[in-house]
Amino acid sequence: MAPSLGIVDYCVFSVVLALSAFIGAYYAFFAKQKQNTTAEYLMGGRKMGVFPVSMSLISSFISGVTLLGMPAEIYVYGTQFWIVIIPVFLSSVATGVFFVPVFYQLQLTSTYEYFSLRFDSRVRKLGSLLYVVNNLLFIPVIIYIPGLAFSQVSGVSPHAVTPVVCLICIFYTSLGGLKAVMWADTLQTLMMFGSTIVIVTMGTIYIGGPGTVWDLSKDGDRIEFFNFDPDPTIRHTFWSVAVGSYFLWLADVSANQGMIQRFLSMPTLKGAQWCLVIFSIGAMMIVSISCYAGLLVYATYHDCDLVSTNIVKRNDQILPYFVMDIAGTIPGLPGLFMAGVFSAALSSMSTGLNSMSGVIYKDFMQNWFKNEPSEGKASLIMKVTCVIIGIICTTLVLVVEKMGPVIHITGSVLAVALGPLLALFVLGMFFPWSNSKGALYGGITGLVFMACLVLGAQEAIASGRMKFPVKPTSYVGCSENVSVPVMTTPQLPSGSWDLSTESITVEGGTNAPGVADDVFFMFRISYRYYGMIGFLVTLSAGMVISFCTGFLDPMKVDPSHLSPLVRRIVMKLQLERDRGKGRKEESISMSQSMTTRYHSA
């Protein structure tokens, strides 16, 4: 068995967490500019630099789901998911070109104030609600994963370490505001990159180089990039990962208060767009490193599978086991890696807490007061809200452990709210004739539809009526003290089944993959399409309802509420209309003048 963390590792781990807490305390008590106004607490005074904003964007985007979930995904299912770097890049480009210019021109504190400008206050509350729901579903997942990894290398229960780490995050986020979050994110991003690169480099050297990793992975049927099968029920194909994921990533960047909040903290639009460029490069790099780590772990244990032999209890624990196996004898290095994993979670959690506190105050609580609260009182309210939300998210971790692989979980739960939320922004910015009723009831339709879809699919998976084929495994290299699974005949539940691959079951392992015939077709669709489905359902419903209740006159829509491309078209039409109106008024004036002269004569 791999060694566990030592005293030096615990010291390194504690120092990193202490540094994050110190950053929060510094900006709360010692910095010249205190975090006692909404502009400072939520926007960093709109004077942040490119470097901390870029690092914070990367750190917020990357979580334990990336560092632990992606290696597990590649190890079990192969490299098809690696194609996700394509939509990561394309969504960043689209955000910089079509969305950020609108938000930056309007200079909103809450991203969802846009809906009250373009539509009405009801749509604003719906958009804010979708964002809060998204974070309440997502944050418990990203908190639980590092706790699971820590449990693998220390034996400590995830429920013992998770609350402690979360309290540190709540402390520096609630007190230090956006500046503390960004600088803590910068430290944590460097930790993530540094620790992961060191571990991957050591593992590659140990096994004999990248060529050996590739050859062993290819022999194990892990290399798969261009599965062009159009069947939407296949879990991962080129189309589901490249096209389906695009809508999810686009929503996560362009319709996310936490991301837009960082863009708006920049003093210029050009600076914000440069941050997007650096963010996209950094995100693609860390995704690729994580995916390569999955191949590296597989190549290392290609002849003795870690999961089915119960060496690790869950797929998401394979990378921590590998770290302890490769670097466990080097004091401090495993602790540095675990600090990097927790840093990824803390950055995503702190972003969510900080942005949610602003959204809840600005879009819900602010209207409760008869008189506008002072800046100091508003800042205090947001800090208390941040603490309460953090406690709720920490409690919800208890639900996450009963769910499946983290990549599948996050891809599913994010789509519930993000798909409809993206559609609302597209309705407002790209379709000037859409109205508030269309946006409101279209958003509700999309949310209800996606909730039913995700819950139905998760129920089918939890009940065992839907299982996904995994790549082949081997046990020929296992030592005598490892419990090798005993091959038996597959035992499927009664009823008709559609087996997508020939398979056998193993004692203590998983049953043969397949889908029971009573599973509704929509529940069988790949979870990577969920974001696209939520987007299309909401957009279609919004347009139909807008048509039935009367389209808006595009000429009456404020051009600043439209995306730059659409804005130019509408402004050109408005200019032509005004010119035509001017010529018409001039013609009427001349006609009246001639009539007057005629009667005078």
C-alpha positions as CSV (number, residue, x, y, z in Angstrom):
1,M,0.0,0.0,0.0
2,A,1.1,3.5,-0.7
3,P,2.4,5.6,2.3
4,S,0.3,8.2,4.0
5,L,1.0,11.9,4.7
6,G,3.8,12.7,7.1
7,I,4.4,15.5,9.6
8,V,6.1,17.7,7.0
9,D,3.2,17.2,4.6
10,Y,0.7,18.3,7.2
11,C,2.9,21.3,7.9
12,V,3.1,22.3,4.3
13,F,-0.7,21.8,3.9
14,S,-1.4,23.9,7.0
15,V,0.9,26.8,5.9
16,V,-0.8,27.1,2.5
17,L,-4.3,27.3,4.2
18,A,-2.9,29.8,6.8
19,L,-1.6,32.0,4.0
20,S,-5.1,32.2,2.4
21,A,-6.5,33.1,5.8
22,F,-3.8,35.8,6.3
23,I,-4.7,37.4,2.9
24,G,-8.3,37.8,4.0
25,A,-7.3,39.2,7.4
26,Y,-4.9,41.7,5.7
27,Y,-7.5,43.2,3.4
28,A,-10.1,43.2,6.2
29,F,-7.9,44.9,8.9
30,F,-4.6,46.1,7.7
31,A,-5.0,47.3,4.0
32,K,-5.2,51.1,3.5
33,Q,-8.5,50.6,1.5
34,K,-10.9,48.7,3.8
35,Q,-13.6,46.4,2.3
36,N,-16.5,48.5,3.7
37,T,-18.2,49.6,0.5
38,T,-20.1,47.5,-2.1
39,A,-17.6,48.7,-4.9
40,E,-14.6,47.6,-2.8
41,Y,-16.2,44.3,-1.5
42,L,-17.6,43.1,-4.9
43,M,-15.5,44.9,-7.5
44,G,-12.1,45.6,-5.8
45,G,-12.7,49.3,-6.5
46,R,-12.5,48.5,-10.3
47,K,-8.8,49.0,-10.2
48,M,-7.4,45.4,-10.3
49,G,-4.5,44.4,-12.5
50,V,-4.4,41.9,-15.3
51,F,-2.2,39.4,-13.5
52,P,-4.4,38.8,-10.3
53,V,-7.6,38.9,-12.3
54,S,-6.3,36.4,-14.9
55,M,-5.0,34.1,-12.1
56,S,-8.3,34.4,-10.3
57,L,-10.3,33.5,-13.4
58,I,-8.2,30.4,-14.0
59,S,-8.4,29.4,-10.3
60,S,-12.2,29.9,-10.2
61,F,-12.6,27.9,-13.4
62,I,-10.4,25.1,-12.2
63,S,-11.5,23.1,-9.2
64,G,-11.0,19.7,-7.7
65,V,-13.3,18.5,-10.4
66,T,-10.6,19.3,-12.9
67,L,-7.6,18.1,-10.9
68,L,-9.1,14.9,-9.7
69,G,-12.2,14.2,-11.8
70,M,-10.5,14.6,-15.2
71,P,-7.7,12.1,-14.5
72,A,-10.3,9.6,-13.2
73,E,-12.4,10.2,-16.4
74,I,-9.4,9.5,-18.7
75,Y,-8.4,6.5,-16.6
76,V,-11.8,4.8,-16.7
77,Y,-13.3,6.0,-20.0
78,G,-10.4,7.1,-22.3
79,T,-9.3,10.4,-23.8
80,Q,-12.4,11.5,-25.7
81,F,-13.2,14.0,-23.0
82,W,-9.8,15.7,-23.7
83,I,-11.5,17.4,-26.7
84,V,-13.2,19.7,-24.1
85,I,-10.3,22.2,-24.6
86,I,-11.9,23.1,-27.9
87,P,-15.1,24.5,-26.4
88,V,-13.1,26.1,-23.6
89,F,-11.2,28.2,-26.2
90,L,-14.3,29.0,-28.3
91,S,-16.4,30.0,-25.4
92,S,-13.7,32.4,-24.2
93,V,-13.6,34.0,-27.6
94,A,-17.4,34.4,-27.8
95,T,-17.5,35.9,-24.3
96,G,-14.9,38.5,-25.1
97,V,-16.5,39.5,-28.4
98,F,-20.2,39.3,-27.7
99,F,-20.9,39.6,-23.9
100,V,-18.1,41.4,-22.0
101,P,-18.5,44.6,-24.1
102,V,-22.1,44.9,-23.0
103,F,-21.5,44.3,-19.3
104,Y,-18.5,46.6,-19.3
105,Q,-20.3,49.5,-20.9
106,L,-23.2,49.2,-18.5
107,Q,-20.8,48.8,-15.4
108,L,-23.3,46.8,-13.3
109,T,-22.5,45.6,-9.8
110,S,-24.8,42.5,-10.3
111,T,-24.7,40.9,-13.7
112,Y,-28.4,40.2,-13.5
113,E,-29.2,43.9,-13.2
114,Y,-29.0,43.6,-17.0
115,F,-32.4,41.9,-17.1
116,S,-34.2,44.7,-15.3
117,L,-32.7,47.1,-17.9
118,R,-33.6,45.0,-20.9
119,F,-36.8,43.3,-19.6
120,D,-38.1,43.9,-16.1
121,S,-37.4,43.2,-12.4
122,R,-39.2,39.8,-12.5
123,V,-36.7,38.5,-15.1
124,R,-33.9,39.9,-13.0
125,K,-35.0,37.9,-10.0
126,L,-35.3,34.8,-12.1
127,G,-31.8,35.2,-13.5
128,S,-30.4,35.7,-10.0
129,L,-32.3,32.7,-8.7
130,L,-30.9,30.5,-11.5
131,Y,-27.4,31.7,-10.5
132,V,-27.9,31.0,-6.8
133,V,-29.4,27.5,-7.6
134,N,-26.4,26.8,-9.8
135,N,-23.9,27.6,-7.1
136,L,-25.8,25.8,-4.3
137,L,-25.7,22.6,-6.6
138,F,-22.1,23.1,-7.6
139,I,-20.1,24.3,-4.5
140,P,-20.9,21.2,-2.4
141,V,-19.4,19.0,-5.2
142,I,-16.2,21.0,-5.4
143,I,-15.9,21.0,-1.6
144,Y,-16.3,17.2,-1.2
145,I,-13.8,16.1,-3.9
146,P,-10.7,17.4,-2.1
147,G,-12.0,15.9,1.1
148,L,-12.3,12.6,-0.6
149,A,-8.7,12.9,-1.9
150,F,-7.4,13.8,1.6
151,S,-9.1,10.8,3.0
152,Q,-7.3,8.5,0.5
153,V,-3.8,9.8,1.6
154,S,-4.5,10.3,5.3
155,G,-7.3,8.0,6.4
156,V,-9.2,11.0,7.8
157,S,-12.9,11.1,7.0
158,P,-13.9,13.7,4.4
159,H,-16.5,15.0,6.8
160,A,-13.8,15.8,9.4
161,V,-11.4,17.9,7.1
162,T,-14.0,19.5,4.9
163,P,-15.7,21.7,7.5
164,V,-12.3,23.0,8.7
165,V,-11.1,24.0,5.3
166,C,-14.5,25.6,4.5
167,L,-14.4,27.7,7.6
168,I,-11.0,29.1,6.5
169,C,-12.5,29.9,3.0
170,I,-15.6,31.5,4.6
171,F,-13.3,33.6,6.9
172,Y,-11.1,35.2,4.2
173,T,-13.9,35.5,1.7
174,S,-16.4,37.2,4.0
175,L,-13.9,39.6,5.5
176,G,-11.5,40.4,2.7
177,G,-14.0,40.8,-0.3
178,L,-13.0,40.5,-3.9
179,K,-9.4,41.7,-3.4
180,A,-8.7,38.9,-0.9
181,V,-10.4,36.4,-3.1
182,M,-8.3,37.4,-6.1
183,W,-4.9,37.4,-4.4
184,A,-5.7,34.2,-2.6
185,D,-6.7,32.8,-6.0
186,T,-3.4,33.9,-7.4
187,L,-1.5,32.0,-4.7
188,Q,-3.7,29.0,-5.2
189,T,-3.3,29.0,-8.9
190,L,0.5,28.9,-8.6
191,M,0.1,26.1,-6.1
192,M,-2.1,24.1,-8.5
193,F,0.2,24.5,-11.5
194,G,3.3,23.9,-9.5
195,S,2.3,20.8,-7.6
196,T,0.6,19.1,-10.5
197,I,3.5,19.7,-12.9
198,V,6.0,18.4,-10.4
199,I,4.0,15.2,-9.8
200,V,3.3,14.6,-13.5
201,T,7.0,15.1,-14.4
202,M,8.2,12.7,-11.7
203,G,5.6,10.1,-12.8
204,T,6.6,10.4,-16.4
205,I,10.3,10.0,-15.6
206,Y,9.6,7.0,-13.4
207,I,7.6,5.1,-16.1
208,G,10.1,5.8,-18.9
209,G,8.9,8.9,-20.7
210,P,5.8,10.2,-22.6
211,G,6.3,7.6,-25.3
212,T,5.8,4.8,-22.8
213,V,2.7,6.5,-21.4
214,W,1.2,6.8,-24.9
215,D,2.1,3.2,-26.0
216,L,0.7,1.6,-22.8
217,S,-2.5,3.8,-23.0
218,K,-2.9,2.9,-26.7
219,D,-2.6,-0.8,-25.9
220,G,-5.1,-0.4,-23.2
221,D,-7.7,1.2,-25.6
222,R,-7.5,4.5,-23.8
223,I,-6.7,6.7,-26.8
224,E,-9.8,8.0,-28.5
225,F,-10.3,11.5,-29.8
226,F,-12.5,11.3,-32.9
227,N,-15.5,9.2,-32.3
228,F,-17.9,10.9,-34.7
229,D,-20.8,8.6,-34.0
230,P,-23.9,10.9,-34.1
231,D,-25.9,8.8,-31.6
232,P,-26.8,11.3,-28.8
233,T,-27.1,8.5,-26.2
234,I,-23.4,7.7,-26.3
235,R,-21.8,9.2,-23.2
236,H,-18.9,10.8,-24.8
237,T,-18.3,11.4,-28.6
238,F,-16.6,14.2,-30.4
239,W,-19.9,15.9,-30.9
240,S,-21.2,15.6,-27.3
241,V,-17.9,16.9,-25.9
242,A,-17.0,19.6,-28.5
243,V,-20.5,20.9,-29.3
244,G,-22.5,20.0,-26.2
245,S,-19.9,21.3,-23.8
246,Y,-19.6,24.6,-25.7
247,F,-22.9,25.8,-24.3
248,L,-22.1,24.7,-20.8
249,W,-18.7,26.5,-20.8
250,L,-20.1,29.6,-22.6
251,A,-22.7,29.9,-19.9
252,D,-20.2,29.3,-17.1
253,V,-18.0,32.1,-18.4
254,S,-20.4,34.7,-19.9
255,A,-23.5,34.3,-17.7
256,N,-21.7,33.8,-14.4
257,Q,-21.6,36.6,-11.9
258,G,-18.3,35.3,-10.5
259,M,-16.6,35.6,-13.9
260,I,-18.2,38.8,-15.1
261,Q,-17.4,40.4,-11.7
262,R,-13.7,39.9,-12.4
263,F,-13.9,41.4,-15.8
264,L,-15.6,44.5,-14.4
265,S,-12.9,44.9,-11.8
266,M,-10.6,45.9,-14.6
267,P,-10.2,49.7,-15.3
268,T,-10.5,49.2,-19.1
269,L,-12.3,46.9,-21.5
270,K,-9.1,46.0,-23.3
271,G,-7.6,44.9,-20.0
272,A,-10.6,42.7,-19.4
273,Q,-10.2,41.1,-22.8
274,W,-6.5,40.4,-22.2
275,C,-7.6,38.7,-19.0
276,L,-9.8,36.4,-21.1
277,V,-6.9,35.6,-23.4
278,I,-4.7,34.6,-20.5
279,F,-7.5,32.7,-18.9
280,S,-8.3,30.6,-21.9
281,I,-4.6,29.6,-22.3
282,G,-4.2,28.8,-18.6
283,A,-7.5,26.8,-18.5
284,M,-6.5,24.7,-21.6
285,M,-3.1,24.0,-20.1
286,I,-4.4,22.8,-16.7
287,V,-7.1,20.7,-18.4
288,S,-4.5,19.1,-20.7
289,I,-2.2,18.4,-17.7
290,S,-5.0,16.8,-15.8
291,C,-6.0,14.6,-18.7
292,Y,-2.4,13.6,-19.3
293,A,-2.2,12.7,-15.6
294,G,-5.1,10.3,-16.2
295,L,-3.1,8.5,-18.9
296,L,0.0,8.5,-16.7
297,V,-1.9,6.8,-13.8
298,Y,-3.4,4.3,-16.2
299,A,0.0,3.5,-17.7
300,T,1.5,3.1,-14.2
301,Y,-1.2,0.6,-13.1
302,H,-2.1,-0.8,-16.5
303,D,-1.7,-4.4,-15.4
304,C,-3.5,-4.1,-12.0
305,D,-6.6,-1.9,-12.0
306,L,-6.9,0.3,-8.9
307,V,-10.7,0.5,-8.9
308,S,-12.0,-3.0,-9.4
309,T,-9.4,-4.4,-7.0
310,N,-10.6,-1.9,-4.3
311,I,-7.2,-0.4,-3.9
312,V,-9.1,2.8,-4.1
313,K,-12.8,3.1,-3.2
314,R,-13.8,5.6,-5.8
315,N,-12.5,6.6,-9.3
316,D,-11.8,10.1,-8.0
317,Q,-9.2,8.8,-5.6
318,I,-6.8,7.3,-8.1
319,L,-4.6,10.4,-8.5
320,P,-4.0,10.9,-4.8
321,Y,-3.1,7.3,-4.5
322,F,-0.7,7.7,-7.4
323,V,0.9,10.8,-5.8
324,M,1.5,8.9,-2.5
325,D,2.9,5.9,-4.4
326,I,5.3,8.0,-6.5
327,A,6.2,10.9,-4.2
328,G,5.3,9.6,-0.7
329,T,8.9,9.2,0.3
330,I,9.7,12.9,-0.5
331,P,8.8,14.9,2.6
332,G,6.4,17.8,1.9
333,L,5.7,17.1,-1.8
334,P,2.4,15.1,-1.2
335,G,1.4,17.8,1.2
336,L,2.1,20.4,-1.4
337,F,0.0,18.5,-3.9
338,M,-2.9,18.2,-1.5
339,A,-2.7,21.9,-0.8
340,G,-2.9,22.5,-4.5
341,V,-6.1,20.3,-4.7
342,F,-7.7,22.1,-1.8
343,S,-6.6,25.5,-3.3
344,A,-8.5,24.6,-6.4
345,A,-11.6,24.0,-4.4
346,L,-11.2,27.0,-2.1
347,S,-10.8,29.3,-5.1
348,S,-14.0,28.1,-6.7
349,M,-15.9,28.2,-3.4
350,S,-14.6,31.7,-2.5
351,T,-15.7,33.0,-5.9
352,G,-19.1,31.5,-5.5
353,L,-19.6,32.8,-2.0
354,N,-18.4,36.4,-2.8
355,S,-20.5,36.7,-6.0
356,M,-23.6,35.0,-4.4
357,S,-23.6,37.4,-1.5
358,G,-23.6,40.3,-3.9
359,V,-26.3,38.9,-6.1
360,I,-28.6,38.0,-3.1
361,Y,-28.1,41.5,-1.6
362,K,-28.5,43.5,-4.8
363,D,-31.3,41.5,-6.5
364,F,-33.3,40.4,-3.5
365,M,-32.5,42.0,-0.1
366,Q,-31.9,45.6,-1.2
367,N,-35.6,46.1,-2.0
368,W,-36.6,45.1,1.5
369,F,-35.3,48.3,3.0
370,K,-37.5,51.5,3.0
371,N,-34.3,53.6,3.0
372,E,-31.2,52.8,1.1
373,P,-28.7,51.2,3.6
374,S,-25.3,53.0,4.0
375,E,-22.3,51.5,2.3
376,G,-20.9,50.2,5.6
377,K,-24.2,48.5,6.5
378,A,-24.6,47.0,2.9
379,S,-21.1,45.6,3.2
380,L,-21.8,44.1,6.6
381,I,-25.0,42.5,5.3
382,M,-23.1,40.9,2.4
383,K,-20.5,39.5,4.7
384,V,-23.1,37.9,7.0
385,T,-24.8,36.5,3.9
386,C,-21.5,35.1,2.7
387,V,-21.1,33.2,6.0
388,I,-24.6,31.8,6.0
389,I,-24.3,30.6,2.4
390,G,-20.9,29.0,3.2
391,I,-22.5,27.0,6.1
392,I,-25.3,25.8,3.9
393,C,-22.9,24.6,1.1
394,T,-20.8,22.8,3.7
395,T,-23.9,21.0,5.0
396,L,-24.9,19.9,1.5
397,V,-21.7,18.0,1.1
398,L,-23.5,15.1,2.8
399,V,-25.6,14.7,-0.3
400,V,-22.8,14.6,-2.8
401,E,-21.1,11.5,-1.5
402,K,-24.1,9.4,-2.6
403,M,-23.7,10.5,-6.2
404,G,-21.5,9.2,-9.1
405,P,-18.3,10.3,-10.8
406,V,-17.7,14.0,-10.4
407,I,-17.3,14.9,-14.1
408,H,-20.8,13.4,-14.7
409,I,-22.3,15.1,-11.6
410,T,-21.0,18.5,-12.3
411,G,-21.9,18.3,-16.0
412,S,-25.4,17.4,-15.0
413,V,-26.1,19.8,-12.1
414,L,-24.5,22.8,-13.9
415,A,-26.8,22.4,-16.9
416,V,-30.0,22.7,-14.7
417,A,-29.5,26.5,-14.3
418,L,-26.7,27.5,-16.7
419,G,-28.4,26.5,-20.0
420,P,-31.6,28.5,-19.2
421,L,-29.5,31.4,-17.8
422,L,-27.4,31.6,-21.0
423,A,-30.6,31.6,-23.1
424,L,-32.0,34.6,-21.2
425,F,-28.9,36.7,-22.0
426,V,-29.0,35.6,-25.6
427,L,-32.7,36.6,-25.8
428,G,-31.9,40.0,-24.5
429,M,-28.7,40.7,-26.4
430,F,-29.3,39.0,-29.8
431,F,-33.1,39.2,-30.2
432,P,-34.2,42.8,-29.8
433,W,-37.9,41.8,-30.5
434,S,-38.1,39.4,-27.5
435,N,-40.1,40.7,-24.6
436,S,-40.2,40.4,-20.8
437,K,-42.9,37.8,-20.7
438,G,-41.1,35.6,-23.2
439,A,-37.9,35.8,-21.1
440,L,-39.7,35.2,-17.8
441,Y,-41.8,32.2,-18.8
442,G,-39.2,30.9,-21.2
443,G,-36.7,30.8,-18.3
444,I,-39.1,29.0,-16.0
445,T,-39.9,26.5,-18.8
446,G,-36.2,25.8,-19.3
447,L,-35.5,25.4,-15.6
448,V,-38.4,23.0,-15.0
449,F,-37.6,21.0,-18.1
450,M,-33.9,20.6,-17.1
451,A,-34.7,19.7,-13.5
452,C,-37.0,16.9,-14.7
453,L,-34.4,15.7,-17.2
454,V,-31.5,15.6,-14.8
455,L,-33.5,14.1,-11.9
456,G,-34.9,11.4,-14.2
457,A,-31.4,10.5,-15.6
458,Q,-29.8,10.5,-12.1
459,E,-32.6,8.2,-10.8
460,A,-32.0,5.8,-13.7
461,I,-28.3,5.7,-12.9
462,A,-28.8,5.4,-9.2
463,S,-31.3,2.5,-9.6
464,G,-28.8,0.6,-11.8
465,R,-31.1,0.7,-14.9
466,M,-28.5,2.7,-16.8
467,K,-24.8,1.9,-16.8
468,F,-22.0,3.1,-19.0
469,P,-19.4,1.0,-20.7
470,V,-15.8,1.4,-19.4
471,K,-12.5,0.6,-21.0
472,P,-11.0,-2.8,-20.4
473,T,-8.9,-3.5,-17.3
474,S,-6.2,-6.1,-16.4
475,Y,-5.0,-7.8,-13.2
476,V,-2.0,-9.8,-14.5
477,G,0.4,-7.7,-12.6
478,C,-1.3,-7.6,-9.3
479,S,0.7,-8.8,-6.3
480,E,-0.5,-11.7,-4.1
481,N,-1.9,-9.4,-1.3
482,V,-4.2,-7.7,-3.8
483,S,-7.8,-9.1,-3.9
484,V,-8.3,-9.8,-7.7
485,P,-12.0,-9.8,-8.8
486,V,-13.5,-13.2,-9.6
487,M,-15.1,-13.3,-13.1
488,T,-18.7,-14.4,-13.1
489,T,-21.7,-14.3,-15.4
490,P,-23.4,-10.9,-15.7
491,Q,-26.5,-10.6,-13.6
492,L,-28.9,-8.0,-14.9
493,P,-32.2,-6.9,-13.4
494,S,-35.4,-8.4,-14.9
495,G,-36.8,-6.8,-17.9
496,S,-35.5,-6.0,-21.4
497,W,-32.0,-4.5,-21.7
498,D,-30.1,-2.9,-24.5
499,L,-26.5,-3.9,-24.0
500,S,-24.1,-1.4,-25.7
501,T,-21.1,-3.6,-25.3
502,E,-20.1,-7.2,-24.5
503,S,-19.1,-7.3,-20.9
504,I,-18.7,-9.4,-17.8
505,T,-19.4,-8.6,-14.2
506,V,-17.0,-9.0,-11.3
507,E,-17.6,-9.7,-7.6
508,G,-17.4,-6.4,-5.8
509,G,-17.2,-4.6,-9.1
510,T,-19.8,-3.1,-11.5
511,N,-22.5,-4.9,-13.5
512,A,-22.5,-5.1,-17.2
513,P,-23.1,-1.8,-18.9
514,G,-26.4,-1.3,-20.7
515,V,-29.7,0.6,-20.5
516,A,-33.1,-0.9,-19.5
517,D,-35.8,-0.5,-22.1
518,D,-38.1,1.3,-19.7
519,V,-35.7,4.2,-19.4
520,F,-37.2,7.2,-21.2
521,F,-35.2,8.2,-24.3
522,M,-34.5,11.7,-23.1
523,F,-32.9,10.3,-19.9
524,R,-30.5,8.3,-22.1
525,I,-29.1,11.4,-23.8
526,S,-25.5,12.2,-23.0
527,Y,-25.2,14.6,-20.0
528,R,-22.8,16.7,-22.1
529,Y,-25.8,17.8,-24.2
530,Y,-27.7,19.0,-21.1
531,G,-26.4,22.6,-21.4
532,M,-27.4,22.8,-25.0
533,I,-30.8,21.3,-24.4
534,G,-31.6,23.8,-21.6
535,F,-30.4,26.6,-23.8
536,L,-32.5,25.6,-26.8
537,V,-35.7,24.8,-24.7
538,T,-35.5,28.2,-23.0
539,L,-34.7,30.2,-26.2
540,S,-37.5,28.5,-28.2
541,A,-40.0,28.9,-25.4
542,G,-39.0,32.6,-25.0
543,M,-39.4,33.3,-28.7
544,V,-42.7,31.6,-29.0
545,I,-44.1,33.3,-25.9
546,S,-42.8,36.7,-27.1
547,F,-44.5,36.1,-30.5
548,C,-47.8,35.2,-28.8
549,T,-47.7,38.2,-26.4
550,G,-46.5,40.7,-29.0
551,F,-42.9,41.2,-30.2
552,L,-41.1,44.4,-29.1
553,D,-40.3,47.0,-31.7
554,P,-36.5,46.6,-32.1
555,M,-36.4,50.3,-32.9
556,K,-37.4,51.1,-29.3
557,V,-34.7,48.9,-27.7
558,D,-31.8,50.7,-26.1
559,P,-28.8,49.8,-28.3
560,S,-26.5,49.6,-25.3
561,H,-28.4,46.5,-24.1
562,L,-27.5,44.6,-27.3
563,S,-24.4,42.6,-28.3
564,P,-22.0,44.7,-30.5
565,L,-22.9,42.9,-33.7
566,V,-26.7,43.3,-33.2
567,R,-26.2,46.8,-31.8
568,R,-24.6,48.0,-35.1
569,I,-27.5,46.6,-37.1
570,V,-30.2,48.1,-34.9
571,M,-28.4,51.5,-34.7
572,K,-28.1,51.6,-38.5
573,L,-31.8,50.8,-38.8
574,Q,-32.7,53.5,-36.2
575,L,-30.5,56.0,-38.1
576,E,-32.2,55.2,-41.4
577,R,-35.6,55.6,-39.7
578,D,-34.6,58.9,-38.2
579,R,-33.4,60.2,-41.6
580,G,-36.6,59.0,-43.2
581,K,-38.7,60.6,-40.5
582,G,-36.7,63.9,-41.0
583,R,-37.3,63.8,-44.7
584,K,-41.0,63.1,-44.1
585,E,-41.3,66.0,-41.7
586,E,-39.5,68.3,-44.1
587,S,-41.8,67.3,-46.9
588,I,-44.9,67.9,-44.7
589,S,-43.5,71.3,-43.7
590,M,-42.9,72.3,-47.3
591,S,-46.4,71.2,-48.3
592,Q,-48.0,73.2,-45.5
593,S,-45.9,76.3,-46.5
594,M,-47.0,76.0,-50.1
595,T,-50.7,75.6,-49.1
596,T,-50.4,78.7,-46.9
597,R,-48.9,80.8,-49.8
598,Y,-51.6,79.5,-52.1
599,H,-54.5,80.6,-49.9
600,S,-52.7,83.9,-49.2
601,A,-52.6,84.5,-53.0
